[in-house]
């Protein structure tokens, strides 16, 4: 059940980050990968900053979106 939760949250977070950064998504698999990596990065970064986002599904999505936006921004720097 944990994997299914991570996949669903990753897909939503990746899609939202794609909408914010590029204006379109990256496909289902791309959104899931970006969202999961973003969730890990967001948890790490927010933890280092001492920031606590709301708990539960909403907090997980927000953390994933923040991390995914950071990951996409950094990837965009290398793309140029």
C-alpha positions as CSV (number, residue, x, y, z in Angstrom):
1,X,0.0,0.0,0.0
2,X,2.9,2.4,0.7
3,X,4.2,2.0,-2.9
4,X,0.7,2.8,-4.3
5,X,0.5,5.9,-2.1
6,X,4.0,7.0,-3.2
7,X,3.1,6.5,-6.9
8,X,-0.2,8.5,-6.6
9,X,1.4,11.4,-4.6
10,X,4.4,11.3,-7.0
11,X,2.1,11.6,-10.1
12,X,0.1,14.5,-8.6
13,X,3.2,16.3,-7.4
14,X,5.1,15.8,-10.7
15,X,2.1,16.9,-12.7
16,X,1.7,20.1,-10.6
17,X,5.4,20.9,-10.8
18,X,5.3,20.4,-14.6
19,X,2.4,22.8,-14.8
20,X,4.3,25.4,-12.8
21,X,7.7,25.0,-14.5
22,X,7.0,24.2,-18.1
23,X,3.3,24.6,-18.7
24,X,2.6,20.9,-19.5
25,X,3.2,17.6,-17.9
26,X,5.9,15.0,-18.6
27,X,3.6,12.0,-19.1
28,X,2.4,9.6,-16.4
29,X,5.7,7.8,-15.8
30,X,7.7,11.1,-16.0
31,X,5.4,12.8,-13.5
32,X,5.7,9.9,-11.1
33,X,9.5,9.8,-11.3
34,X,9.7,13.6,-10.9
35,X,7.2,13.6,-8.1
36,X,8.9,10.9,-6.1
37,X,12.4,12.4,-6.6
38,X,10.8,15.8,-5.7
39,X,9.3,14.4,-2.6
40,X,12.6,13.1,-1.4
41,X,14.4,16.4,-2.3
42,X,11.6,18.5,-0.7
43,X,11.7,16.5,2.5
44,X,15.5,16.9,2.7
45,X,15.5,20.6,1.9
46,X,12.6,21.5,4.1
47,X,14.1,19.5,6.9
48,X,17.4,21.3,6.6
49,X,15.5,24.7,6.7
50,X,13.5,23.6,9.7
51,X,10.2,24.2,7.9
52,X,7.3,22.0,8.7
53,X,4.4,21.6,6.2
54,X,1.0,20.3,7.1
55,X,0.9,16.6,7.8
56,X,-1.1,14.1,5.8
57,X,-1.8,13.8,2.1
58,X,-2.0,17.5,1.5
59,X,1.4,18.1,3.2
60,X,3.0,15.3,1.2
61,X,1.7,16.8,-2.1
62,X,3.0,20.3,-1.2
63,X,6.4,18.9,-0.1
64,X,6.6,16.9,-3.4
65,X,5.7,19.9,-5.5
66,X,8.3,22.1,-3.8
67,X,11.0,19.5,-4.2
68,X,10.0,18.7,-7.8
69,X,10.1,22.4,-8.8
70,X,13.6,22.7,-7.3
71,X,14.6,19.5,-9.2
72,X,13.2,20.8,-12.5
73,X,14.8,24.2,-12.0
74,X,18.2,22.6,-11.4
75,X,17.7,20.2,-14.4
76,X,16.8,23.2,-16.5
77,X,20.1,24.9,-15.6
78,X,22.0,21.9,-17.0
79,X,19.9,21.7,-20.1
80,X,21.0,25.1,-21.4
